[in-house]
Amino acid sequence: QVQLVESGGGLVQPGGSLRLSCAASGSGFRFRAMGWYRQPPGKQRELVARITNSGLTNYAYSVKGRFTLSRDNANNTVHLQMNSLKPEDTAVYYCKCRISTVVVSVDYWGQGTQVTVSS
């Protein structure tokens, strides 16, 4: 069983910064890629950024240069530093973690944390 604990959402003014964190816990498997997705109001969920357990990252075009995703493998934690936030970044942000065993890979999602960018 995997548990994902998300933190760091909130209300921020345009141009401001927030840092989201997601800590994964569990045993009996390997943690693979972790990342953040978001779902703006009335829209589909979309990738924000993801990082493999070897540190390779990819970002949505809309956040490149503004968001930075980092990973602490020792603690199975990822941090999303979000700078120069825009109103269009407003969404529920979800952490996603892939785990694998010898026979299967499974994706787990966090509960979501609200990020609101507004003046």
Buried (B, 14 or more C-beta within 10 A) or exposed (E): EBEBEBBBBEEBEEEBEBEBBBBBBBEEBEBBBBBBBBBBEEEEBEBBBBBBBEEEBEBBEEBEEBBBBBBEEEEBBBBBBBBEBEEEBBBBBBBBBBBEEEEEEEEBBBEBBEBBBEE
